[in-house]
Amino acid sequence: MGSLGILAVAGLVLVPLVREYADFRRAWGLGRAAALGVTGLVIPAVGIGVVVALPLAAWPYAQWGVTIAAALAAYSLAVSAVEAAVEPARVSGRR
């Protein structure tokens, strides 16, 4: 994969994360550090995906598919848990 391919993949990953960060700031009212922390949950989520997919090493396409699916699921669950914790504070006017 050449430089252009790496840039394309980086764009496919980074652009949604930047949008997610901005959404956490705007919609949830989080500060910079808090929004970055929530967005940073993608890193352990990818780690979970890699570990879950390890038994599929003999089938690379299946391994990457499971890695992505598990990472998305873990990230989604983590963000939902943070949202549930942040929501009561937002409703009561605290942050």
C-alpha positions as CSV (number, residue, x, y, z in Angstrom):
1,M,0.0,0.0,0.0
2,G,1.5,3.3,-1.0
3,S,1.5,6.6,0.7
4,L,-1.8,7.6,-0.9
5,G,-3.5,4.4,0.4
6,I,-2.2,5.1,3.9
7,L,-3.5,8.7,3.7
8,A,-6.9,7.5,2.5
9,V,-7.2,4.9,5.4
10,A,-6.0,7.6,7.9
11,G,-8.7,9.9,6.5
12,L,-11.4,7.3,6.8
13,V,-10.4,6.8,10.5
14,L,-9.5,10.3,11.6
15,V,-12.3,12.3,10.0
16,P,-15.1,10.5,11.8
17,L,-13.1,10.7,15.1
18,V,-12.7,14.5,14.7
19,R,-16.4,14.8,14.0
20,E,-17.2,12.6,17.0
21,Y,-14.9,14.8,19.2
22,A,-16.7,18.0,17.9
23,D,-20.1,16.4,18.7
24,F,-19.0,15.5,22.2
25,R,-18.0,19.2,22.7
26,R,-21.1,20.6,21.1
27,A,-23.9,18.2,22.0
28,W,-22.7,17.0,25.3
29,G,-21.1,20.2,26.4
30,L,-17.8,18.6,27.3
31,G,-14.5,20.5,27.6
32,R,-11.5,19.7,25.4
33,A,-9.9,17.2,27.7
34,A,-13.1,15.4,28.4
35,A,-14.1,15.2,24.8
36,L,-10.6,13.9,23.9
37,G,-10.8,11.4,26.6
38,V,-14.1,10.0,25.4
39,T,-12.9,10.0,21.8
40,G,-9.7,8.3,23.0
41,L,-11.8,5.3,24.1
42,V,-11.4,4.1,20.5
43,I,-7.8,3.0,21.4
44,P,-8.8,0.3,24.0
45,A,-11.8,-0.6,21.8
46,V,-9.4,-1.5,19.0
47,G,-7.3,-3.5,21.4
48,I,-10.4,-5.4,22.5
49,G,-11.2,-6.0,18.8
50,V,-7.7,-7.3,18.1
51,V,-7.8,-9.7,21.1
52,V,-11.2,-11.0,20.2
53,A,-10.1,-11.7,16.6
54,L,-6.8,-13.4,17.5
55,P,-8.2,-17.0,17.0
56,L,-9.0,-16.0,13.4
57,A,-5.4,-15.4,12.4
58,A,-5.5,-18.1,9.8
59,W,-8.3,-16.1,8.0
60,P,-7.0,-12.6,7.6
61,Y,-10.2,-11.1,6.1
62,A,-12.4,-12.7,8.8
63,Q,-9.9,-11.5,11.4
64,W,-10.0,-7.9,10.3
65,G,-13.8,-8.0,10.0
66,V,-14.2,-9.3,13.5
67,T,-11.6,-6.8,14.8
68,I,-13.6,-3.9,13.3
69,A,-16.9,-5.3,14.5
70,A,-15.7,-5.9,18.0
71,A,-14.0,-2.5,18.2
72,L,-17.1,-0.7,17.0
73,A,-19.2,-2.6,19.5
74,A,-16.8,-1.9,22.4
75,Y,-16.5,1.7,21.5
76,S,-20.2,2.1,21.2
77,L,-20.8,0.5,24.6
78,A,-18.2,2.6,26.2
79,V,-19.6,5.9,24.8
80,S,-23.1,4.9,25.8
81,A,-21.9,4.3,29.3
82,V,-20.2,7.7,29.4
83,E,-23.3,9.3,28.0
84,A,-25.4,7.7,30.7
85,A,-23.0,9.1,33.3
86,V,-22.9,12.6,31.8
87,E,-26.6,12.9,31.1
88,P,-27.7,13.4,34.8
89,A,-25.1,16.1,35.3
90,R,-26.3,17.9,32.2
91,V,-30.0,17.7,33.2
92,S,-29.2,19.1,36.7
93,G,-27.1,21.9,35.2
94,R,-23.7,20.5,36.5
95,R,-20.8,19.5,34.3
